[in-house]
Amino acid sequence: MKASRLAVTGAAAASAVLFLSVPAFAHVTVQPEGAAAKGGYAVVDFKVPNERDNASTTKLEVSFPADHPLASVMPQPLDGWKVDVTKSKLAKPLTMHGRQIDEAVTKVTWTATGKGIEPGYFQKFPLSVGQLPEDSDQLVFKALQTYSNNEVVRWIEPQKEGQEEPENPAPVLPLSAASEEGHHGSAAGDASDASDHEDTASGSSSGTSDITARILAVVGIVIGAGGVAYGALAGRRRATQV
């Protein structure tokens, strides 16, 4: 009885864990390919899983944050999908690379031209975006996922600090700190390495010269000692003959 109760309890616990873990993988999310640094450009992927067993995902609509407009948004072509980029006029123009931009992308829509995302599969929708804001730690998007049975799932709920994750959370792109890669430091490093190499080579050359001199000195001493011994032996032979 105890063994059967433990088995039932274990199975129930495992089922509960599985049930609780599934939603975390079923959300529409956005992640950068590499880093998404503030003030820079990045390639990001909107990952869309199919949560239904009897319908396919046939459309994805992603709305961009109005408080941090992005002037440059370029989708990557995807087989089986048609993409539309919607732009709108800005109330306050942006300045990018010394020129003013008076419109920004407000929405990107992917519509399936074939079967879409079938049950049991997911799809990534890549975008090149920029210039990312410098005064925010994240970008919050809103996504609408439409199924072939006309059901629409609205991934638009923001995550509030200190509260549990909402049922349909909005995709959030975290932004990393701006990074400046200077060439001067690299060049200085190369120069330093070159200097170290020269010093090492010079040291090796000096060391080799010292070793050679020592060897020659030892050889000279040995030859000199041999000469002295030979001379002494020759003197003894002469004395014996006399």
LINVEN-V103377 format. One record per pair of residues at least 4 apart in sequence whose C-alpha atoms are under 6 Angstrom apart, sorted by the first residue. I is the first residue (numbers start at 0). J is the second residue. If there is no record, write none. Layout:
# LINVEN-V103377
i/j
I/J
I/J
This chain:
# LINVEN-V103377
i/j
5/9
14/18
25/48
27/46
27/47
28/45
28/46
28/170
29/44
29/45
29/170
29/172
30/43
30/44
31/35
31/42
31/43
32/42
32/43
35/41
35/174
35/175
36/174
36/175
36/176
36/177
37/131
37/132
37/133
37/174
37/176
37/177
38/130
38/131
38/132
38/133
39/130
39/131
40/128
40/129
40/130
41/127
41/128
42/126
42/127
43/125
43/126
44/123
44/124
44/125
45/123
45/124
46/122
46/123
47/121
47/122
48/121
49/118
49/120
49/121
51/118
52/118
54/147
55/115
55/116
55/117
55/146
55/147
56/115
56/116
56/145
56/146
57/110
57/111
57/115
57/145
57/146
57/147
58/109
58/110
58/145
59/108
59/109
59/143
59/144
60/107
60/108
60/142
60/143
61/106
61/107
61/141
61/142
62/105
62/106
62/140
62/141
63/105
63/106
63/140
64/140
68/103
69/103
69/129
70/103
71/128
71/129
72/127
72/128
73/126
73/127
74/126
75/125
79/111
79/112
79/113
80/110
80/111
80/112
81/109
81/110
82/108
82/109
83/107
83/108
84/107
85/104
85/105
85/106
86/103
86/104
86/105
87/102
87/103
88/101
88/102
89/101
89/102
92/100
92/101
93/99
93/100
94/98
94/99
94/100
111/115
136/174
137/172
137/173
137/174
138/171
138/172
139/171
140/170
141/154
141/155
141/169
142/154
143/152
143/153
143/154
144/151
144/152
145/150
145/151
146/150
154/167
154/168
154/169
155/168
155/169
156/167
156/168
156/169
157/168
157/169
182/186
183/187
184/188
187/191
195/199
196/200
197/201
198/202
199/203
202/206
203/207
219/223
220/224
